Amino acid sequence: MQGVGFRPFVHSLATRLGLSGHVGNDVHGVFLEVEGTTAAVERFLVSVTEQAPPLAVIERITTDELAACGSGSFEIVASEAAGTRGTLVSADSTTCADCLREMLDPHDRRFGHPFVNCTNCGPRFTIVRDIPYDRPLTTMSAFAMCARCESEYHDPADRRFHAQPVCCPDCGPRLRLHDAAGVVLPGDPLAGAVAALERGEIVAIKGLGGYHLAVDATNQDAAATLRKRKHREDKPFAVVVSGPERAEDLCVVGEDEQALLTSPRRPIVLLRARTGTALAAAVAPGNRRLGVMLPYTPLHHLLLRQLDTPIVLTSGNVADEPIAYTEQQARARLSGIVDVFLSHDRAIHMRTDDSVVRSFRGREMLLRRSRGYVPQPIPLAWDFPRHVLACGAELKNTFCVAKQHHAFVSHHIGDLENHETLASFAEGIEHFRRLFEVDPRLVAHDLHPEYLSTKYAQGLDDVELVGVQHHHAHIAACLVDNAESGPVLGVAFDGLGYGTDDTLWGGEFLLSDLVDFRRLAHLEPVAMPGATTAIRQPWRMAVAHLVSAYGQHLPAELDLLRRNEQQWPAVADLAARGVSAPPTSSAGRLFDAVAALLGVRHAINYEGQAAVELEQGTDLDERGSYPVTVPAGGEPLRVPGSDLVRAVVEDLRAGVAAPVIAARFHNGVADMIAEVCTRLRESTGVSTVALSGGVFQNMLLLERTTARLEAGDFRVLVHARVPTNDGGISLGQVAVAGARDRCDSAVLPR
């Protein structure tokens, strides 16, 4: 791993042990020669692993004995750029304690410097243009080191020895504050930004991987104005606080969550929100959870120390556009949103959003894998015979490149629904290909013919295309995430994915390994009246599920039907006749339907909103459960979601409270999954279950499903290192393409 201070560490260790020789970087990683007594060399090899720098990742050490040279010193030699690249690039890392102390010390020459860094912290991936990781190949090449920084850079005893982004107030980079028209504002930029936030204004702040939009998180008017200008009606904002104790003021923070908050990766951590805090209602309306992070750049630390209040820090974009990361983009896209820009002159080479995580049973679970994690690879137990590119899905897109035994999952790209995001997708692929010297011969893609990621793959020349079914990719990603190859019973529940029968799947039970799968069971298909309109308007799915459950005799007294009395007959007719109403087995659409039946959400403003709010409004103490009749035979089994819908309707008629109904529905789905898996174990002999798909972002469902499966003596695999949502699809596609290329299919007889 380059950019983690490994060469300076080796130099210091070798010198301390009285060894001579040299260390350097090449395209394969770190190479070194040490010469000395046998005891000293053996101690060196042990210490290299045990005392490695905090950001270092040592995968393996290979050694050869060489004839003694008789050199009298130990040196860091020039990097070698020739050959096939096998080296890794470090992710960006939060400001370390040593740098933070310097920045806050009035007697230190870096006092108040918003770009302080050393070999143990600071920007890496977002500033790297190419490898080897040396200053000329980063965006810091624009800044000539002053004499004192250069002296530190070349001093083996200094913490900044060969720290490529080393800088100070004398040699830059520098902050600047300007208004929406680009006019530079007088005075100290940091103080000006603080004053703007205190006045309730919206400030665009240039971070590590792009611009953020910031407001005082306790100012209701400011937060509401940000929502209006950004066109983000309901989706919660993330909040940054100055330290762990301030996070405790806003949320319940367990030991595992504290570790996530304070890790060098500094992700947004989803925490259980406290009630009655000073936080503005517009920050996370109607949500039991709050996304919280701690400062991860010197600039963030300086801002929070002067403000002494939590601030909203959300991606600098409008609606579904990618995050702005150049000054030109920021001015063009954000000038209508923000009042002032707090910017600087260090260029960002690769835009990167913040990562989002939560804790599940003491284990980190990623919901968005980006800054702080990328481009650290997912190591695999087998090699790829050929280089592979996987283009991912349409929503929450990531791509993945793979070579040898590494899979490099990209940063979060977003939803491929506009030209800007598609351009970001293509730029990212070219950067990863260059950075890791990947020349893909195999290109994996989703089966959906209209996905822009699929069309990108099909537009490439001289490659072999590998179509991977969406839900198979979900389960394959879960397998790789857990370092397994199958077979497993894969439960893939999501919004929808294109099936091998050209219909829309989404409530799937698969017998799966990395090479192939069989569809053993699925939810009974239900019409989607108006097709994609039914995704944006969950009440349509409620009508469709009512038609499936009751036929022509719908319970007209339901509030949902009264509320939509002018439209629902036509929608019901579409569902009954299957006109402009493609069938889907989607579990996500079932959750949408129940949310609409309970009056939680009739139309959505962001993907998955109805299901999110249904979970948020659940009575956590209710243990009742709605039964589902699992059919006795047939392949695939068709599991009736209509049983759940009828039970919901009967409880609504009986006046049962919506939170209780929501809980019984969740419990019923968990029970149904466990019962179906038990039935499938009898026919397959497989007792390991992999849970994947966006529906399993629902922590209530995930916890109760896992508990029921484990109570039934199943071994359960869930996601950790890549998201269970479509952000993990590209890893699954890469794994399937590589496994098929190795031609070692396991145990899936037809």
C-alpha positions in Angstrom: 0.0 0.0 0.0 1.5 3.3 -1.1 1.0 6.6 0.7 1.0 5.3 4.2 4.6 6.1 5.3 5.9 2.6 4.9 9.3 3.5 3.4 10.0 6.0 6.2 9.0 3.4 8.7 11.3 0.8 7.1 14.1 3.3 7.0 13.7 4.2 10.7 13.4 0.5 11.7 16.4 -0.6 9.8 18.5 2.3 11.1 17.5 1.5 14.7 18.5 -2.2 14.2 21.9 -1.3 12.6 21.0 -2.6 9.2 22.1 -1.3 5.9 20.4 -1.5 2.5 17.6 0.4 0.7 13.9 0.6 0.3 11.8 1.9 -2.6 8.4 1.8 -4.4 7.8 0.1 -7.7 4.7 -0.9 -9.5 4.4 -4.1 -7.4 4.5 -2.3 -4.0 7.5 -1.9 -1.7 10.9 -3.5 -2.4 13.8 -3.5 0.1 17.2 -5.0 0.8 18.5 -5.3 4.3 22.0 -6.4 5.4 23.2 -7.2 8.8 23.5 -9.9 11.4 21.1 -12.8 11.3 19.5 -11.8 14.6 19.0 -8.2 13.4 17.5 -9.3 10.1 15.1 -11.7 11.8 14.0 -9.1 14.3 13.5 -6.7 11.4 11.1 -9.1 9.6 9.0 -9.6 12.7 8.9 -5.9 13.4 7.9 -4.9 9.9 4.6 -6.7 10.5 4.1 -5.9 14.2 5.0 -2.2 14.1 3.7 -1.2 10.7 2.3 2.3 10.3 -1.4 2.7 11.2 -2.6 2.9 7.6 -0.4 0.1 6.2 -2.0 -3.1 4.9 0.5 -5.9 4.5 -0.9 -8.7 2.4 2.3 -10.8 2.2 6.0 -10.6 2.6 8.3 -12.6 0.3 12.0 -12.9 1.0 15.2 -14.1 -0.8 18.7 -14.4 0.6 21.3 -12.3 -1.3 25.0 -12.1 -1.2 26.2 -9.3 1.2 27.1 -6.0 -0.5 28.9 -4.3 2.4 27.0 -1.1 2.1 27.3 1.2 5.2 23.9 2.9 5.3 20.2 2.5 4.7 18.6 4.6 2.0 15.2 5.4 0.4 15.9 5.0 -3.3 14.0 6.5 -6.2 10.7 4.9 -7.3 10.6 2.6 -10.3 7.7 3.1 -12.7 8.4 0.3 -15.2 6.6 -3.0 -15.3 3.1 -4.3 -14.7 1.4 -2.5 -11.8 0.5 -4.6 -8.8 0.7 -1.9 -6.1 -2.2 -0.5 -4.1 -3.2 3.1 -3.4 -4.2 4.2 0.0 -7.7 5.6 0.8 -8.0 9.1 2.2 -7.5 9.2 6.0 -8.6 11.5 8.8 -6.2 14.0 10.4 -4.0 12.1 12.9 -3.6 13.1 16.6 -0.1 14.4 16.0 -1.1 16.7 13.2 -4.1 17.9 15.1 -1.9 18.8 18.1 0.3 20.9 15.8 -2.6 22.6 14.2 -4.0 23.7 17.6 -0.6 24.7 19.0 -0.2 28.5 18.8 3.6 28.0 18.9 3.7 25.6 16.0 4.5 26.8 12.5 1.4 24.9 11.3 -0.9 26.5 13.8 -4.4 26.9 12.2 -3.2 25.4 8.9 -6.3 23.8 7.3 -4.2 21.4 5.2 -1.8 19.9 7.8 -1.0 16.2 7.1 1.8 13.7 7.5 2.7 10.1 6.5 -0.1 8.8 8.8 -3.0 10.9 7.5 -4.4 13.2 4.9 -5.5 13.0 1.3 -4.4 10.1 -0.9 -6.9 8.6 -3.4 -8.6 11.9 -4.2 -5.3 13.6 -5.2 -3.5 10.7 -7.0 -3.3 11.0 -10.7 -1.1 8.0 -11.3 1.4 5.7 -9.5 3.9 5.3 -8.1 2.5 7.5 -5.4 5.0 10.4 -5.5 4.3 14.1 -5.3 4.7 14.8 -9.1 1.9 12.4 -9.8 -0.5 14.0 -7.3 -2.4 17.3 -7.4 0.1 18.6 -4.8 2.6 18.9 -7.7 1.3 22.4 -8.2 2.8 23.5 -4.9 6.6 23.8 -4.5 7.7 22.9 -1.0 9.3 25.7 1.0 12.7 25.1 2.5 11.5 23.9 5.8 8.9 21.5 4.4 11.5 20.1 2.0 13.9 19.6 4.9 11.2 17.6 6.8 10.4 15.6 3.6 14.1 14.5 3.3 14.7 13.9 7.0 14.4 10.2 7.9 13.8 11.1 11.5 10.8 13.3 10.7 7.2 12.2 10.7 6.8 13.9 7.3 9.7 12.0 5.7 8.5 11.3 2.1 4.9 12.5 3.0 3.8 13.5 -0.5 1.1 16.1 0.4 3.4 17.8 2.9 2.8 21.6 3.1 2.5 24.5 5.5 1.1 28.1 5.5 4.2 29.3 3.6 3.9 27.0 0.6 0.1 26.4 0.4 -2.5 25.4 -0.4 -4.7 28.3 0.7 -8.3 29.0 1.5 -10.5 31.6 -0.2 -14.0 32.8 0.4 -16.1 34.0 -2.5 -19.8 34.8 -3.1 -22.1 33.0 -5.5 -20.9 35.4 -8.3 -17.3 34.3 -7.8 -16.2 37.6 -6.1 -13.5 37.0 -3.5 -14.6 38.3 -0.1 -12.2 40.2 2.1 -11.0 39.0 5.5 -10.1 35.7 6.9 -11.9 33.0 4.8 -12.5 30.7 7.7 -13.9 33.4 10.0 -16.1 34.6 7.1 -17.5 31.1 6.6 -18.2 30.7 10.3 -20.0 34.1 10.3 -22.1 33.1 7.3 -23.1 29.8 9.0 -24.0 31.7 12.2 -26.2 34.1 10.1 -28.1 31.1 8.8 -26.6 31.1 5.4 -25.7 28.1 3.2 -22.0 27.6 2.7 -20.4 25.4 0.1 -17.2 23.8 1.6 -14.6 22.2 -0.6 -13.6 18.9 1.1 -11.4 15.9 0.3 -13.6 14.5 -2.5 -15.8 17.4 -3.5 -18.0 20.2 -2.2 -20.4 19.9 0.7 -23.4 22.1 1.5 -23.4 23.2 5.1 -25.8 25.0 7.4 -26.2 25.3 11.1 -28.0 22.1 12.1 -29.9 23.8 14.9 -31.3 26.5 12.6 -34.7 25.3 11.3 -35.0 28.0 8.7 -31.5 27.4 7.3 -32.1 23.6 7.1 -35.5 24.1 5.4 -34.0 26.6 2.9 -31.3 24.1 2.1 -33.9 21.4 1.4 -35.9 23.8 -0.9 -32.9 25.0 -2.9 -31.3 21.5 -3.2 -34.7 19.9 -4.1 -34.3 17.4 -1.4 -37.8 17.2 0.2 -37.5 14.5 2.8 -34.3 12.5 2.6 -32.3 13.0 5.9 -29.2 15.1 6.0 -26.0 14.0 7.6 -24.6 16.0 10.5 -21.0 16.6 11.6 -20.2 17.2 15.2 -16.9 18.3 16.9 -16.3 15.1 18.9 -17.8 11.9 20.3 -19.3 13.6 23.3 -21.3 15.9 21.0 -22.5 12.8 19.1 -23.7 11.4 22.4 -25.8 14.6 22.9 -27.7 13.9 19.7 -27.8 10.1 19.6 -27.4 6.8 21.5 -23.8 5.7 20.8 -22.8 2.2 21.6 -19.2 0.9 21.9 -19.2 -0.5 18.4 -20.7 2.7 17.0 -18.1 4.8 18.9 -15.4 2.8 17.2 -16.9 3.4 13.8 -17.2 7.2 14.5 -13.6 7.5 15.6 -12.0 5.2 13.0 -9.5 6.7 10.5 -12.0 6.3 7.8 -14.5 8.7 9.4 -17.7 7.6 7.7 -21.2 8.8 8.3 -22.5 6.5 11.0 -26.3 5.8 11.3 -27.2 6.2 15.0 -30.4 6.0 17.0 -31.5 9.7 17.5 -32.4 11.0 20.9 -35.6 13.0 21.3 -35.7 16.6 22.5 -32.3 17.7 21.2 -31.5 21.1 19.7 -31.4 19.7 16.2 -33.7 21.3 13.7 -36.7 19.2 12.7 -35.8 19.7 9.0 -32.5 17.8 9.3 -34.0 14.3 9.5 -37.8 14.7 9.5 -39.7 11.8 11.1 -36.6 9.6 11.3 -35.5 7.5 14.3 -31.9 7.5 13.0 -29.5 10.2 12.3 -26.3 10.1 10.1 -23.5 11.5 12.2 -19.8 11.9 11.5 -16.8 13.5 13.1 -14.5 16.0 11.4 -12.0 14.3 9.1 -10.0 17.1 7.6 -8.1 19.9 9.4 -10.6 22.4 7.8 -13.5 20.6 9.4 -11.8 20.6 12.8 -11.2 24.3 12.6 -14.8 25.1 11.6 -16.3 23.0 14.3 -14.0 24.5 17.0 -15.1 28.0 16.1 -18.8 27.2 15.6 -19.4 25.0 18.7 -22.6 23.7 17.1 -23.4 20.7 14.8 -23.6 21.5 11.2 -25.4 19.8 8.3 -22.8 18.5 5.8 -24.4 17.1 2.7 -23.2 16.4 -0.8 -22.7 19.5 -3.0 -25.1 18.6 -5.8 -28.6 19.2 -7.0 -31.1 16.3 -6.7 -29.5 13.3 -8.4 -26.4 14.9 -10.0 -22.9 13.8 -8.9 -21.1 15.8 -6.3 -19.3 18.9 -7.7 -15.6 18.7 -7.2 -14.0 21.4 -9.4 -14.5 25.1 -8.8 -16.0 25.5 -12.2 -18.6 22.8 -11.5 -19.3 24.3 -8.1 -20.0 27.7 -9.5 -22.1 26.4 -12.4 -24.2 24.0 -10.3 -24.3 25.4 -6.8 -24.5 29.2 -7.2 -28.3 29.0 -7.1 -28.1 27.1 -3.8 -25.4 28.6 -1.7 -24.6 32.1 -0.3 -20.8 31.8 -0.1 -18.1 29.3 -1.1 -15.3 28.3 1.2 -12.8 26.9 -1.3 -9.1 26.3 -1.8 -6.6 25.9 -4.6 -5.6 22.2 -4.1 -7.3 20.3 -6.9 -9.3 17.2 -6.4 -8.5 14.6 -9.0 -11.3 12.0 -8.2 -14.6 13.0 -6.7 -15.6 10.9 -3.8 -18.7 11.0 -1.6 -18.7 10.3 2.1 -19.2 6.6 3.2 -22.2 5.5 5.2 -22.1 2.7 7.7 -24.0 1.2 10.6 -23.3 -1.4 13.2 -25.0 -4.8 13.0 -24.4 -7.3 15.8 -21.1 -5.6 16.5 -20.0 -5.7 12.9 -19.5 -2.8 10.5 -22.1 -2.8 7.8 -21.5 -0.5 4.8 -24.5 1.2 3.2 -22.3 3.4 0.9 -18.7 2.5 0.3 -16.7 5.5 -0.8 -14.3 8.0 1.0 -12.0 6.3 3.5 -12.6 2.8 2.0 -11.9 3.2 -1.7 -9.7 2.1 -3.4 -8.7 -0.5 -0.8 -9.4 -3.8 -2.7 -11.4 -6.8 -1.6 -8.9 -9.6 -1.5 -10.0 -13.0 -2.9 -8.8 -16.5 -2.3 -8.4 -17.1 -6.1 -6.9 -15.3 -9.0 -8.7 -13.9 -12.0 -7.4 -15.7 -15.2 -8.1 -12.4 -17.1 -8.7 -8.8 -16.2 -12.4 -8.1 -15.5 -14.5 -4.9 -15.5 -18.0 -5.1 -14.0 -20.3 -2.2 -14.8 -22.7 -2.5 -11.9 -26.4 -1.6 -11.7 -28.4 1.5 -12.6 -29.1 2.8 -9.1 -26.5 3.4 -6.4 -24.0 2.4 -9.1 -20.4 1.3 -8.4 -18.2 -0.4 -10.9 -15.4 -2.9 -10.2 -12.2 -3.8 -11.8 -10.3 -7.0 -11.0 -6.9 -8.6 -11.6 -4.9 -11.3 -10.0 -6.6 -11.8 -6.6 -7.9 -8.2 -6.1 -11.3 -6.8 -6.7 -11.3 -2.9 -6.7 -14.8 -1.7 -6.1 -15.2 1.9 -7.0 -16.4 4.8 -5.0 -20.1 5.5 -5.0 -21.1 6.9 -8.4 -24.9 7.3 -7.9 -27.9 6.7 -10.0 -27.1 6.5 -13.8 -30.1 8.6 -14.8 -28.4 11.7 -16.4 -25.5 12.6 -18.5 -23.4 14.0 -15.7 -23.5 10.8 -13.6 -22.8 8.7 -16.7 -19.8 10.9 -17.5 -18.6 10.4 -13.9 -19.0 6.7 -14.2 -16.9 6.6 -17.5 -14.2 8.9 -16.0 -14.0 6.7 -12.9 -13.5 3.5 -15.0 -10.7 5.1 -17.0 -9.0 6.3 -13.8 -9.2 2.8 -12.2 -7.9 1.2 -15.4 -4.9 3.5 -15.5 -4.3 3.5 -11.7 -4.3 -0.3 -11.4 -3.2 -1.0 -15.0 -6.2 -3.1 -15.8 -7.0 -4.0 -19.4 -10.3 -5.8 -19.1 -10.9 -8.7 -21.5 -14.1 -9.7 -19.7 -16.8 -7.1 -19.1 -19.7 -8.1 -16.8 -23.1 -6.3 -16.9 -26.6 -6.5 -15.7 -29.2 -8.3 -17.9 -31.5 -5.3 -18.1 -31.2 -4.0 -21.7 -32.1 -0.4 -20.8 -29.6 0.1 -18.0 -27.0 2.7 -19.0 -24.3 0.6 -17.4 -25.4 -2.3 -19.7 -25.3 -0.1 -22.7 -21.8 1.2 -21.7 -20.6 -2.4 -21.6 -22.1 -3.3 -24.9 -20.4 -0.2 -26.5 -16.9 -1.4 -25.7 -14.7 -2.9 -28.4 -12.7 -6.2 -28.3 -14.1 -7.5 -25.1 -16.1 -10.6 -24.1 -19.4 -9.7 -22.5 -20.8 -11.6 -19.5 -24.4 -11.0 -18.6 -25.1 -11.6 -14.9 -28.6 -11.8 -13.5 -29.2 -9.0 -10.9 -30.1 -11.2 -8.0 -27.4 -13.7 -8.7 -25.0 -10.8 -8.5 -26.5 -9.8 -5.1 -25.9 -13.3 -3.7 -22.4 -13.6 -5.3 -21.4 -10.3 -3.7 -22.6 -11.6 -0.3 -20.5 -14.7 -0.8 -17.4 -12.8 -1.7 -18.0 -10.4 1.2 -17.9 -13.4 3.5 -14.9 -15.1 1.7 -17.1 -18.0 0.6 -18.0 -19.6 -2.8 -21.2 -21.5 -2.0 -23.5 -23.1 -2.6 -26.0 -21.2 -0.4 -29.6 -20.5 -0.3 -29.7 -16.9 -1.4 -32.5 -14.7 -0.4 -32.4 -11.6 -2.6 -35.1 -9.1 -1.7 -35.0 -5.7 -3.5 -36.9 -3.2 -5.6 -36.5 -5.0 -8.8 -34.1 -6.6 -11.2 -34.3 -8.1 -14.7 -35.0 -11.8 -14.6 -33.9 -14.6 -17.0 -37.5 -14.9 -18.1 -37.6 -11.2 -19.1 -39.8 -10.2 -16.2 -39.0 -8.1 -13.1 -37.8 -10.1 -10.1 -37.3 -8.9 -6.6 -38.4 -11.4 -4.0 -36.1 -14.3 -4.8 -34.9 -17.5 -3.2 -31.9 -18.9 -5.1 -29.7 -21.9 -4.9 -26.5 -20.1 -5.8 -22.7 -20.4 -6.0 -20.4 -18.0 -7.8 -20.9 -19.6 -11.2 -24.6 -20.2 -11.5 -28.0 -20.3 -9.7 -31.4 -21.9 -9.7 -34.6 -20.0 -8.9 -36.1 -22.2 -6.2 -38.9 -19.9 -5.0 -40.1 -16.3 -5.3 -42.9 -14.0 -4.2 -46.1 -14.4 -6.3 -45.9 -11.8 -9.1 -48.1 -8.7 -8.8 -48.8 -6.1 -11.5 -47.1 -2.7 -11.4 -49.8 -0.4 -12.7 -48.2 2.3 -14.8 -44.8 0.5 -14.6 -42.2 2.9 -13.2 -45.0 5.3 -12.1 -45.9 2.6 -9.5 -42.4 3.0 -8.0 -42.9 6.7 -7.5 -46.5 6.3 -6.3 -46.7 3.4 -3.8 -50.5 3.7 -3.5 -50.6 2.1 -7.0 -48.8 -0.9 -5.7 -51.3 -1.1 -2.8 -54.1 -1.2 -5.3 -52.4 -3.9 -7.3 -51.8 -6.0 -4.2 -55.4 -5.5 -3.2 -56.5 -6.8 -6.6 -54.2 -9.8 -6.2 -55.6 -10.5 -2.8 -59.3 -9.7 -3.3 -59.9 -9.9 -7.1 -62.7 -7.5 -8.2 -64.2 -7.1 -4.7 -61.8 -4.5 -3.2 -62.5 -3.3 0.4 -63.7 0.1 -0.7 -63.9 1.4 2.9 -60.1 1.6 3.1 -58.7 5.2 3.6 -56.3 4.5 0.7 -59.1 3.9 -1.8 -61.2 6.8 -0.5 -58.2 9.1 -0.8 -57.6 8.1 -4.4 -61.3 7.5 -5.3 -61.0 9.3 -8.7 -58.0 7.2 -9.8 -58.1 3.8 -8.2 -60.7 2.2 -10.4 -58.6 2.8 -13.5 -55.4 1.7 -11.7 -57.2 -1.5 -10.5 -58.3 -2.1 -14.1 -54.7 -1.8 -15.3 -53.6 -4.3 -12.6 -56.4 -6.8 -13.4 -55.9 -6.7 -17.2 -52.0 -6.4 -17.0 -52.1 -3.4 -19.4 -49.1 -1.1 -18.8 -48.6 -3.1 -15.7 -45.6 -5.5 -15.9 -45.7 -8.3 -13.3 -43.1 -8.2 -10.6 -42.1 -10.5 -7.7 -40.6 -7.5 -5.9 -40.3 -7.6 -2.1 -39.6 -3.8 -2.2 -42.9 -3.2 -3.9 -44.7 -5.3 -1.3 -43.3 -3.1 1.4 -44.4 0.0 -0.6 -47.9 -1.4 -0.8 -48.2 -1.9 3.0 -46.7 1.5 3.6 -49.4 3.0 1.4 -52.2 0.9 3.0 -51.1 2.2 6.4 -51.1 5.8 5.2 -47.4 6.1 5.8 -46.5 7.2 2.3 -48.6 7.5 -0.9 -45.9 9.0 -3.1 -42.1 9.1 -2.6 -39.4 11.8 -3.1 -36.5 9.4 -2.9 -35.8 5.7 -3.7 -37.1 3.4 -1.0 -38.7 6.2 1.1 -42.0 4.3 1.7 -40.2 1.2 3.1 -37.9 3.4 5.2 -40.7 5.2 6.8 -42.7 2.0 7.3 -39.7 0.6 9.3 -39.3 3.9 11.2 -43.0 3.8 12.3 -43.0 0.2 13.6 -43.8 -0.7 17.2 -40.6 -2.4 18.2 -42.2 -4.2 21.2 -44.9 -6.0 19.1 -44.2 -9.7 18.6 -47.3 -10.7 16.7 -46.9 -12.1 13.2 -49.0 -12.5 10.0 -48.9 -16.1 8.7 -48.1 -16.9 5.1 -49.1 -20.2 3.5 -46.0 -21.6 1.7 -47.1 -24.0 -1.1 -46.3 -27.7 -0.7 -44.4 -28.2 -3.9 -43.3 -27.0 -7.3 -40.2 -25.3 -8.6 -40.1 -22.5 -8.3 -42.4 -22.2 -5.3 -44.7 -19.2 -5.6 -45.0 -17.6 -2.2 -48.3 -15.5 -1.8 -47.7 -12.0 -0.5 -51.5 -11.7 -0.6 -51.7 -13.5 2.7 -49.8 -10.6 4.3 -51.9 -8.0 2.5 -55.2 -9.6 3.6 -53.9 -9.7 7.2 -53.0 -6.1 7.1 -56.4 -5.2 5.7 -58.2 -7.2 8.4 -56.3 -5.5 11.2 -57.0 -2.1 9.6 -60.7 -2.9 9.6 -60.4 -3.9 13.2 -58.9 -0.6 14.2 -55.5 -1.9 15.1 -52.8 0.9 15.3 -50.6 1.3 12.3 -47.3 0.8 14.2 -48.6 -2.6 15.5 -49.7 -3.7 12.0 -46.3 -2.6 10.6 -44.5 -4.8 13.2 -46.7 -7.8 12.5 -46.0 -7.4 8.8 -42.2 -7.3 9.4 -42.4 -10.3 11.6 -44.6 -12.1 9.1 -42.0 -11.5 6.3 -39.2 -12.8 8.6 -41.2 -15.9 9.5 -42.0 -16.5 5.8 -38.3 -16.3 4.8 -37.4 -18.8 7.5 -40.2 -21.2 6.6 -39.3 -21.1 2.8 -35.6 -21.6 3.6 -36.5 -24.6 5.8 -38.6 -26.1 3.0 -35.7 -25.6 0.5 -33.1 -27.1 2.9 -35.2 -30.3 2.8 -34.9 -30.5 -0.9 -31.3 -29.2 -1.4 -29.4 -30.2 1.8 -28.0 -26.6 1.9 -28.1 -25.0 5.4 -26.3 -21.7 4.8 -28.4 -18.7 3.9 -27.1 -15.5 2.3 -29.2 -12.4 2.7 -28.8 -9.6 0.1 -30.6 -6.9 -1.7 -31.7 -3.4 -0.7 -34.7 -4.6 1.3 -32.2 -5.9 3.9 -31.1 -2.4 4.6 -34.1 -2.6 6.9 -32.4 -3.4 10.2 -35.6 -4.5 11.8 -36.2 -7.1 9.1 -32.6 -8.1 8.9 -32.3 -8.7 12.7 -35.5 -10.6 13.0 -34.9 -12.7 9.8 -31.4 -13.5 11.0 -32.6 -14.5 14.5 -35.3 -16.8 13.0 -32.9 -18.5 10.6 -30.3 -19.0 13.3 -33.0 -20.4 15.6 -33.7 -22.9 12.8 -30.0 -24.0 12.7 -29.1 -22.1 9.6 -25.8 -20.4 9.2 -26.5 -16.8 8.0 -24.3 -14.6 5.8 -24.9 -10.9 5.7 -23.0 -8.0 4.1 -20.2 -6.1 5.8 -17.5 -4.8 3.4 -19.8 -3.9 0.5 -23.4 -2.6 0.6 -26.3 -5.1 0.5 -28.0 -2.6 -1.9 -27.1 -2.2 -5.5 -23.7 -0.6 -4.5 -22.5 -4.2 -4.1 -23.7 -5.5 -7.5 -20.5 -4.8 -9.3 -18.5 -7.0 -6.9 -21.0 -9.8 -7.5 -20.7 -9.4 -11.2 -16.9 -9.5 -11.1 -17.0 -12.6 -8.9 -19.4 -14.4 -11.3 -17.4 -13.4 -14.4 -14.2 -14.6 -12.8 -15.7 -17.8 -11.6 -17.1 -18.7 -15.0 -13.7 -17.8 -16.5 -12.1 -20.4 -14.2 -14.8 -22.9 -15.3 -15.1 -24.5 -11.8 -18.8 -24.7 -11.5 -19.9 -26.3 -8.3 -23.1 -28.1 -7.5 -26.1 -26.7 -9.3 -27.7 -29.5 -11.3 -30.6 -28.5 -13.5 
